[in-house]
Structures are given as structure tokens and as C-alpha cells.
Amino acid sequence: METDECLQRIETDIHEMKADITDIKVSLAKIEATLPHIATKAEVEEAKHEATKGKNSVFVSVIALLLSLGALAARFLPE
């Protein structure tokens, strides 16, 4: 293969790669438009913390209610 043929082939490959890169850029722009917000790891952790905090307070409230009901039942039930 001569040098001119090799250079022509390389130029063709580079031209095709540039076209592929342009297609990738267009696809990424479409993805970014479709997904306006992607949460960061810190945002996910914060959301998990907030969700857990809410569950724990409900759990503690239920336990307090059960203890109160038990105390009332013990007070009013005959021994």
C-alpha cells in the first residue's frame, strides 16, 4: 500500500469519526433535554435520610401509643 493510499484511508476514517462524534453530541443533547435533573449522590443520601427520619418518628409514635394504651388498660382493669 502506498503512502497516498494510506493517508486517504486515514482521512476517510477521521471524517467518519467526526461524523460519529457529531451524532453522539446530538444524542447527548436529546438525553439531557429528556432528563432535566439527575440527582447527585449527596442528594440521594439526603433524600434517604429524610425518608428514614419520617419512618422513625412514626415508629416511635406507635410505640408511645401502645405504651399509653397498656398503662390505661392496667389502670382500669381489675387486678
Buried (B, 14 or more C-beta within 10 A) or exposed (E): EEEEEEEEEEEEEEEEEEEEEEEEEEEEEEEEEEEEEEEEEEEEEEEEEEEEEEEEEEEEEEEEEEEEEEEEEEEEEEE
